[in-house]
């Protein structure tokens, strides 16, 4: 009898033999309880696609948007099927519930197309070319019926397969809700600007009643759903909820935003980019362990170590600083026929803000300094949106005028990138701080009354510093909180950063509290430098009350930082 030939790959043969002796793995059966919900969601998606293909009104769209919109409409049932097939019914349930809430708002908003399509800022659905508004088509009612079916699917899927075995992390809940709020802000802003009076470019607050109500409902879903999902104590619910928020926000924001790039006489704005940034930052939360007691290390991935987070925040912060300096060097406006672009003095404030953030980012790259620098870096990043908003004020005014042919220049995109990266760096640094606090016993940490008084005084000075103009001149005053303009948005961000940092410093460990106060002082310094860097915009300009209050605020914050490092700041009680 001939010997059986040996396998040319003995190790492979051994593995095959070992597997042959192993019992067949037992798979958990599929949860069929979600079948009705997934089926109704599929019907709703098909109805939406049909309505988009047929057309919602008796007028063409600004561009051929139905392939993109149809793909986005199919995401809910596809996502739910993926979760069910992965034996994660709670994820499918959470995803469908989020889409149900968003679909209710979208249905209300789209009824406005039947009332008066000429007042709706939806060039992806209709581009009005006359004074008579187009009438609704059969496609509109199919689209709305599809949204209604999605609402029913969400009701059927509610609370399926959910377990609450873990205590949620407060940092996870607050972070997710904050990013949901960022997405909401992006959704309520105008998705584009228009130089055609027949193509409205309104944000949610400037829309007709039905579009206003529907748009606000969609925006409200984002932070609420993020908070509810992350407080569930179930990893699959968190992942399904975050997936639903991200996909729903894309379905709402993407088609109108694309119109700003492909439709003549429409121009892109920062609103969709804010929503996209919130989505990108929220996605990693789906892979963070949801509680302090993990049931399975194989299924929940914990946050990376503080060292990696410090390194990531430092790199992203350094890139943000470089992007800010590039934005200062490049033109913020582009004019036709090679016309000269006027100097934008306001954006020059981004120079000191970027330099300060860059220096602190370098500190994060040094392991011995990273934990000490991190609180100051987190607060100082607010100087970038303060400066960028000031520079964008004139840009948005110029490009938003109906008769203007000016378009955003290359500097605008680098400025927006600097803000986005600064936000990413802040989120990463905040997560590093949350990990550090979990390893430290803070139960015996006492409040320091002296720092409480410092925080109160600094907050009052900060309100004046960012509320009153920093520069005045003949027939001119810079933006503040009382003369609200686009630049005032940056002032609000900086003011909140200073107040929150000062308040937290009173309840922080001495070194960390001092770093928070020093970081807030740097933001006040950026405000105080506004006249130095931007005063040339008006002949005869002088530093105004906002500048001097910013100087005083910075002095108080530095003094508070010194007190935090000394025993005088400790509680005596």
C-alpha positions in Angstrom: 0.0 0.0 0.0 1.5 3.3 -1.1 2.1 6.0 1.5 -0.1 9.1 1.3 2.0 12.0 0.0 2.9 14.6 2.5 1.5 18.1 2.3 4.0 20.6 0.9 2.8 22.9 3.7 3.0 20.9 7.0 2.0 23.8 9.2 -1.1 24.5 7.0 -2.0 20.8 7.2 -1.6 20.8 11.0 -3.9 23.8 11.2 -6.5 22.1 9.0 -6.4 18.9 11.1 -6.8 20.9 14.3 -9.8 22.8 12.9 -11.3 19.5 11.8 -11.3 18.3 15.4 -12.9 21.4 16.8 -16.6 21.6 17.3 -18.6 23.9 15.0 -19.1 27.4 16.5 -22.6 28.1 17.7 -23.9 31.4 16.3 -26.4 33.5 18.1 -29.7 33.4 16.2 -30.8 36.6 14.5 -33.3 38.8 16.3 -36.4 38.7 14.1 -38.3 41.0 16.3 -37.0 43.9 14.3 -38.1 42.5 10.9 -41.3 44.7 10.8 -39.4 47.8 11.6 -36.7 47.1 9.0 -39.3 46.2 6.4 -41.2 49.5 7.0 -38.0 51.4 6.8 -37.2 49.8 3.5 -40.6 50.7 2.1 -40.0 54.3 3.3 -36.7 54.4 1.6 -38.2 53.1 -1.7 -40.9 55.8 -1.5 -38.4 58.5 -0.9 -36.3 57.3 -3.9 -39.4 57.2 -6.1 -40.4 60.7 -5.1 -36.9 62.1 -5.8 -36.7 60.4 -9.2 -40.1 61.7 -10.3 -39.5 65.2 -9.0 -41.1 67.0 -6.1 -42.4 70.1 -7.9 -43.2 71.3 -11.4 -39.8 72.7 -11.9 -36.3 71.3 -12.4 -33.7 71.0 -9.6 -30.6 73.2 -9.6 -28.5 70.1 -10.3 -29.1 66.3 -10.7 -29.2 65.5 -7.0 -31.5 62.5 -6.9 -28.7 59.8 -7.2 -27.0 61.3 -4.1 -30.3 61.8 -2.2 -31.5 58.3 -3.1 -28.3 56.8 -1.8 -28.7 58.7 1.5 -32.3 57.6 1.7 -31.3 53.9 1.5 -28.9 54.3 4.5 -31.4 53.6 7.3 -32.5 50.2 6.3 -29.0 49.2 5.1 -27.5 50.3 8.4 -30.3 48.5 10.4 -29.7 45.3 8.5 -26.0 45.5 9.2 -26.6 45.8 12.9 -29.2 43.0 12.9 -26.8 40.7 10.9 -24.0 41.5 13.4 -26.3 40.3 16.3 -26.6 43.9 17.6 -30.4 44.5 17.6 -30.1 47.4 20.0 -27.9 49.2 17.5 -30.4 48.8 14.8 -33.2 50.0 17.1 -31.2 53.1 18.1 -30.4 53.9 14.5 -34.0 53.7 13.3 -35.3 55.7 16.2 -32.9 58.6 15.4 -33.9 58.5 11.7 -37.6 58.5 12.8 -37.2 61.7 14.8 -35.2 63.4 12.0 -37.8 62.2 9.3 -40.6 63.8 11.3 -38.8 67.2 11.0 -37.9 66.7 7.4 -41.5 65.9 6.5 -42.8 69.1 8.2 -40.1 71.2 6.4 -40.9 69.7 3.0 -44.6 70.5 3.3 -43.4 74.1 2.7 -42.6 73.0 -0.9 -46.3 72.5 -1.4 -47.1 75.9 0.2 -44.5 78.1 -1.6 -41.5 76.4 -3.2 -40.0 79.7 -4.2 -39.2 80.5 -0.5 -37.4 77.3 0.2 -33.6 77.1 0.1 -33.4 73.7 -1.5 -31.8 74.0 -5.0 -31.2 70.2 -4.8 -35.0 69.9 -5.2 -36.1 73.0 -7.0 -34.5 76.0 -8.7 -37.1 78.7 -9.3 -36.5 80.7 -12.5 -39.5 82.9 -12.5 -41.8 84.9 -10.2 -44.6 82.3 -10.1 -43.8 79.5 -7.6 -44.0 76.0 -9.0 -46.8 73.6 -7.9 -46.2 70.4 -6.0 -45.8 67.1 -7.9 -46.7 63.6 -7.0 -43.0 63.0 -6.1 -43.4 65.4 -3.1 -46.2 63.4 -1.6 -44.2 60.1 -2.1 -41.2 61.7 -0.4 -43.3 62.9 2.6 -45.0 59.4 2.7 -41.6 57.9 2.8 -40.6 60.1 5.8 -43.9 59.0 7.5 -43.0 55.4 7.0 -39.6 56.0 8.6 -41.4 57.5 11.6 -43.5 54.3 11.9 -40.3 52.2 11.6 -38.7 54.0 14.5 -41.8 53.5 16.7 -41.8 49.8 15.9 -38.0 49.5 16.7 -38.1 51.4 20.0 -36.3 49.8 22.9 -35.6 46.5 21.0 -32.7 44.4 22.4 -31.5 47.1 24.8 -29.6 46.2 28.0 -28.4 48.6 30.7 -25.5 46.8 32.4 -23.1 49.7 32.8 -22.9 53.1 34.4 -22.3 55.7 31.6 -19.2 58.0 31.7 -20.2 61.6 32.3 -17.4 62.8 30.1 -18.7 60.6 27.2 -22.2 62.0 27.6 -21.1 65.6 27.8 -18.7 65.3 24.9 -21.2 63.5 22.6 -24.0 66.0 23.5 -21.6 68.9 22.8 -20.7 67.5 19.4 -24.4 66.9 18.7 -24.9 70.6 19.4 -22.1 71.4 17.0 -23.8 69.4 14.3 -27.1 71.2 15.1 -25.4 74.6 14.7 -24.1 73.6 11.3 -27.6 72.4 10.2 -29.3 75.6 11.1 -26.8 77.8 9.3 -27.3 78.7 5.6 -25.8 75.8 3.5 -24.7 78.3 0.8 -24.8 81.9 -0.2 -26.5 83.2 -3.3 -25.9 86.0 -5.8 -29.2 85.3 -7.5 -32.3 86.9 -5.9 -34.5 84.0 -7.2 -32.4 81.4 -5.3 -32.9 82.1 -1.6 -29.9 81.2 0.7 -31.6 81.2 4.1 -30.7 79.4 7.3 -33.3 77.7 9.4 -34.1 80.8 11.4 -34.7 82.9 8.2 -37.0 80.2 6.7 -40.8 80.2 6.4 -42.8 78.8 9.4 -43.0 75.1 8.2 -39.4 75.0 7.2 -38.4 76.7 10.5 -40.3 74.2 12.6 -39.1 71.2 10.7 -35.5 72.5 10.6 -35.4 73.2 14.3 -36.8 69.8 15.1 -34.1 68.1 13.0 -31.4 70.2 14.7 -32.8 69.5 18.2 -32.6 65.7 17.5 -28.8 65.9 17.2 -27.7 66.8 20.8 -30.7 65.1 22.4 -30.1 61.8 20.6 -26.4 61.9 21.3 -27.0 62.4 25.0 -29.8 59.8 25.2 -27.7 57.2 23.3 -24.6 57.7 25.5 -26.6 57.5 28.7 -28.1 54.1 27.8 -25.3 52.1 29.4 -25.3 49.7 26.4 -22.5 49.7 23.8 -24.6 48.7 20.9 -27.2 51.4 21.6 -24.4 54.0 21.7 -23.0 52.8 18.4 -26.4 52.7 16.7 -27.4 56.1 18.0 -24.2 57.7 16.9 -24.4 56.0 13.5 -27.9 57.3 13.1 -27.0 60.8 14.1 -24.1 60.9 11.6 -26.0 59.4 8.7 -29.1 61.5 9.3 -27.0 64.7 9.5 -25.4 63.7 6.2 -28.8 63.0 4.6 -30.0 66.5 5.6 -26.9 68.6 5.0 -25.1 67.1 2.0 -27.5 67.6 -0.9 -28.0 71.4 -0.3 -24.3 71.8 0.5 -23.3 70.3 -2.8 -25.4 72.9 -4.5 -23.0 75.6 -3.2 -20.3 74.0 -5.3 -22.0 72.9 -8.5 -24.8 75.5 -9.1 -24.0 78.8 -10.7 -24.5 81.9 -8.6 -24.3 79.8 -5.4 -21.3 79.7 -3.1 -20.3 77.4 -0.2 -20.5 78.5 3.4 -19.1 77.2 6.6 -22.4 75.7 8.0 -22.1 72.3 6.3 -18.4 72.1 7.3 -19.4 72.6 10.9 -21.9 69.8 10.7 -19.3 67.6 9.0 -16.7 68.4 11.7 -19.2 67.4 14.4 -20.0 64.1 12.6 -16.3 63.3 12.2 -15.6 64.1 15.9 -18.6 62.2 17.1 -17.9 58.9 15.2 -14.9 57.9 17.5 -17.3 58.1 20.5 -19.0 54.9 19.1 -15.8 53.0 19.8 -15.1 54.3 23.3 -16.1 52.1 26.2 -19.5 53.3 27.5 -19.0 52.7 31.2 -16.6 52.0 34.0 -17.4 48.3 34.1 -16.8 46.5 30.9 -18.6 43.3 30.2 -16.4 42.2 27.3 -12.9 43.5 26.5 -13.2 42.0 23.0 -16.3 44.1 22.1 -15.5 47.5 23.6 -12.4 49.4 22.8 -11.1 51.7 25.5 -9.6 55.1 24.9 -5.9 55.2 24.0 -3.4 56.2 26.6 -2.9 59.8 27.7 0.5 59.9 26.0 -1.0 59.1 22.6 -3.8 61.6 23.2 -1.3 64.3 24.1 0.8 63.5 21.0 -2.4 63.6 18.8 -3.6 66.9 20.3 -0.1 68.4 19.8 0.2 67.4 16.2 -3.3 68.5 15.3 -2.8 71.8 17.2 0.5 72.4 15.4 -1.2 71.8 12.0 -4.0 74.2 13.1 -1.5 76.9 13.9 0.2 76.4 10.5 -3.1 76.6 8.7 -3.9 79.8 10.6 -0.6 81.4 9.5 -1.2 80.4 5.9 -4.7 81.9 6.1 -3.2 85.2 7.1 -0.8 85.1 4.1 -3.4 84.2 1.5 -6.2 86.4 0.1 -9.6 85.9 1.7 -11.5 87.2 -1.4 -11.4 86.4 -5.0 -12.5 89.1 -7.4 -13.3 88.6 -11.2 -11.0 89.9 -14.0 -8.0 89.9 -11.7 -9.2 92.9 -9.7 -7.1 93.9 -6.7 -8.3 92.4 -3.4 -8.6 94.9 -0.6 -6.5 94.2 2.5 -8.3 92.4 5.3 -6.8 93.8 8.4 -9.0 91.8 10.8 -7.5 88.4 9.8 -4.1 89.6 11.0 -5.2 88.9 14.6 -4.9 85.2 13.6 -1.1 85.6 13.7 -0.6 85.9 17.5 -3.5 83.4 18.1 -1.8 80.8 15.8 1.7 81.4 17.3 0.4 81.0 20.9 -1.5 77.8 20.0 1.6 76.5 18.1 3.9 77.0 21.0 1.6 75.2 23.4 1.1 72.4 20.9 4.9 71.9 20.8 4.7 71.6 24.6 2.2 68.8 24.2 4.7 66.9 22.1 7.2 66.8 25.0 6.1 64.0 27.4 7.5 65.8 30.5 5.5 69.0 29.7 2.3 67.6 28.1 0.1 67.1 31.2 1.1 70.6 32.5 0.6 72.4 29.2 -2.7 70.6 28.2 -5.2 72.8 30.2 -3.6 76.0 28.9 -3.6 74.6 25.3 -7.3 73.6 25.5 -8.4 77.1 26.5 -5.9 79.0 24.3 -7.4 77.3 21.2 -10.4 79.7 21.5 -8.1 82.5 20.2 -8.2 80.9 16.7 -12.0 81.1 16.2 -11.9 84.6 17.8 -9.5 85.8 15.1 -11.0 83.8 12.2 -14.5 85.1 12.9 -13.2 88.6 12.9 -11.5 88.1 9.5 -14.5 86.3 8.0 -16.9 89.2 8.9 -15.9 91.3 5.9 -15.7 88.2 3.6 -19.2 87.0 4.4 -20.5 90.5 4.0 -18.9 90.9 0.6 -19.9 87.5 -0.8 -23.4 87.6 0.7 -24.4 90.7 -1.3 -26.7 89.8 -4.1 -24.9 92.0 -6.7 -21.5 91.0 -5.6 -19.3 88.8 -7.8 -16.7 88.3 -5.0 -16.1 84.7 -4.0 -14.2 83.3 -1.0 -10.4 83.1 -1.6 -7.9 80.4 -0.6 -7.3 82.1 2.8 -10.9 81.4 3.8 -10.5 77.6 3.5 -7.3 77.6 5.5 -8.9 79.7 8.1 -11.9 77.3 8.3 -9.4 74.4 8.4 -7.6 76.1 11.3 -10.9 76.4 13.3 -11.8 72.8 12.5 -8.4 71.4 13.6 -8.4 73.6 16.7 -11.7 72.0 17.6 -10.4 68.5 17.0 -7.3 69.3 19.1 -9.5 70.5 22.0 -11.6 67.4 21.9 -8.5 65.1 22.0 -7.0 67.1 24.8 -10.2 67.0 26.8 -10.4 63.3 26.5 -6.8 63.1 27.8 -7.8 65.2 30.7 -10.8 63.0 31.4 -8.6 59.9 31.5 -6.2 61.7 33.9 -9.0 62.6 36.3 -10.2 59.0 36.4 -6.8 58.0 37.8 -6.7 60.7 40.5 -8.7 60.8 43.7 -10.5 64.1 43.7 -12.9 63.3 46.5 -11.0 65.4 49.0 -10.3 68.3 46.7 -11.6 71.5 48.4 -12.7 74.7 46.8 -10.3 77.7 47.1 -12.3 80.9 47.9 -9.6 83.2 46.7 -9.7 81.7 43.2 -13.5 81.9 43.3 -13.2 85.7 43.7 -10.6 85.8 40.9 -12.9 83.8 38.6 -15.8 86.2 39.3 -13.7 89.3 38.7 -12.1 87.8 35.6 -15.6 86.9 34.2 -16.9 90.4 34.7 -13.8 91.9 33.0 -14.1 89.3 30.2 -17.7 90.3 29.5 -16.6 93.9 29.0 -13.4 92.9 27.1 -15.3 90.9 24.5 -18.6 92.9 24.7 -17.2 96.4 24.0 -15.4 97.2 20.8 -11.6 96.9 21.0 -10.9 99.4 18.3 -12.7 102.6 17.4 -12.2 105.3 14.8 -14.0 107.9 12.8 -17.4 106.3 11.9 -16.0 102.9 12.9 -16.0 100.5 15.8 -15.0 96.9 15.9 -17.4 94.1 16.6 -18.5 93.3 20.1 -21.4 91.5 21.8 -23.6 94.6 21.9 -23.1 95.3 18.1 -23.6 91.7 17.0 -22.1 90.7 13.7 -20.3 87.6 12.3 -17.2 88.6 14.2 -19.2 88.5 17.4 -19.5 84.7 17.2 -15.8 84.4 17.8 -16.1 86.8 20.7 -18.8 84.5 22.2 -16.6 81.5 21.9 -13.6 83.3 23.5 -15.8 84.7 26.3 -17.2 81.3 27.2 -13.7 79.7 27.1 -12.4 82.3 29.6 -15.4 82.1 32.0 -15.5 78.3 32.0 -11.7 78.0 32.5 -11.7 80.5 35.4 -14.6 78.7 37.0 -13.0 75.3 36.7 -9.7 76.5 38.0 -11.2 77.2 41.4 -12.1 73.5 41.7 -9.0 72.0 40.1 -5.6 70.8 41.4 -3.2 73.8 41.9 -1.0 73.1 38.8 -3.9 72.3 36.5 -5.9 75.3 37.8 -3.0 77.6 37.2 -2.6 76.3 33.6 -6.3 76.9 33.0 -6.0 80.5 34.2 -2.8 81.1 32.1 -4.5 79.7 29.0 -7.5 82.0 29.6 -5.1 84.9 30.0 -3.6 84.1 26.6 -7.1 84.4 25.0 -7.5 87.8 26.7 -4.1 88.8 25.4 -5.2 88.0 21.8 -8.2 90.3 22.3 -5.9 93.0 23.7 -3.7 92.8 20.6 -6.5 93.5 18.2 -5.6 97.2 17.9 -1.9 96.4 17.4 -2.6 94.0 14.5 -5.8 95.5 13.0 -5.7 99.2 13.8 -4.5 100.1 10.3 -7.9 99.4 8.8 -9.1 102.9 9.8 -7.2 106.1 9.7 -7.2 107.7 13.2 -8.2 104.5 15.0 -7.5 104.2 18.7 -7.7 101.3 21.3 -11.1 101.3 22.9 -12.6 100.1 26.1 -12.6 96.5 25.1 -8.8 96.6 24.7 -8.2 98.0 28.2 -10.6 95.6 29.8 -8.9 92.7 28.0 -5.5 93.9 29.5 -7.1 94.1 32.9 -8.6 90.6 32.5 -5.3 89.1 31.5 -3.6 90.6 34.5 -6.2 89.3 36.9 -6.0 85.8 35.3 -2.2 85.7 35.5 -2.4 86.8 39.2 -4.9 84.1 39.8 -2.6 81.5 38.2 0.2 82.6 40.5 -2.2 82.3 43.5 -3.2 78.8 42.3 0.4 77.7 42.6 0.8 79.2 46.1 -0.7 78.1 49.3 -2.6 81.3 49.5 -5.1 80.0 47.1 -6.0 77.0 49.3 -9.1 76.7 51.3 -8.7 77.3 55.0 -11.9 75.5 55.9 
